[in-house]
């Protein structure tokens, strides 16, 4: 986007204190202010959404303020804690893992949207994360629905087909990894020993989390949590993984062919497709499930965010009407942001659109977006609570003990004790 005003009135203001701003007109009636953190993803999708709304409401304008993610979260936290509403936006983007923390820590700060949004139209797990005491507060946005991205050419060389990766358990994946290593000498998975991603994926696949709906720790005596740690331990001791440090090394391992697969969120699609010379060499399978937990399914989540309206919003009614009329029901809008930004929304009706049903030659001609949207509807809902990050830290602190073959019952007790101490 250029810095000049376009025909719709968009303009890019200069960065100031770590903030860039995309604006549609200024000093006009019904101007909605939005805070988000990625100009090329959530900022761009919000811009597209408002262009559709403005076509029917020409007097409405928008000011999209794009921050560094951490800076925006710090600013929002400080502003809410101060009790002052001056300077708060009408709409703010909140990562799903943080939603309960905001809603429970600052009661009354966010506007309940129950009765204003048709939540039956969205993936149930997305609705659950923003629901407190029977009231739902978010406009659900992008999904972190997970899949197993893998190099189909390399696995075919080892004798494995797409059917061999359908609806499998993690233990079956371990056996595939061993077979691949034996036949090709290649390592299947990169693992960051300082990341909690796999734990989150495994737990949610069984509809469980670190905490119950009341915020009480569900770590000790939780068969899902124990199975998650045991499964992780088997993965790490099976000689099918390679340790990586940080995002660049992690993504570089599988985009270079050094490792052959990664279980992660749908948002990884763009990173993988940024290597056009690998077109036709990749495929995506459903995420593995926990083999010893009956409730575990081949669907889970990693990441995702949603839009929230502040109760103090100067243009609250306009903001809600905008979200409900575009984000809440415009199927064509979701086709466009899927194609242009790779944004997989959680509006279930969008799955019937042309973009979702299209095949992708990069992934062997498979309808990958349709597959992801099917898995999206199967994700078990969980309540992330307000201390997910603290629980993650307690788990990560025990990863050396897990990978070193430590006793899982003792490790679970250590994690439980640390989480209870930190959340008192």
Secondary structure, 3 states (H helix, E strand, C coil): CCCCCCCCCEEEEEEECCEEEEEECCCCCCEEEEEECCCCCHHHHHHHHHHHHHHHCCCCEEEEEEECHHHHHHHHHHHHHHCCCCCCCCEEEEEHHHHHHHHHHCCCCECCCECCECHHHECHHHHHCCEECCEECEEEEEEEEEEEEEEHHHHHHCCCCHHHHCCCEHHHHHHHHHHHHHHHCCEEEEEECCCCHHHHHHHHHCCCCCECCCCCECCCCCHHHHHHHHHHHHHHHCCCEEEECHHHHHHHHHHCCCEEEEEEEHHHHHHHHCCHHHCCCEEEECCCECCCCCCCCCCCEEEEEEEEEECCCCCHHHHHHHHHHHHCCCHHHHHHHHHHHCCCECEHHHHHCHHHHCCEHHHCCECHHHHHHHHHCCCCCCCCCCCHHHHHHHHHHCHHHHHCCCCHHHHHHHHHHHHHHHCC
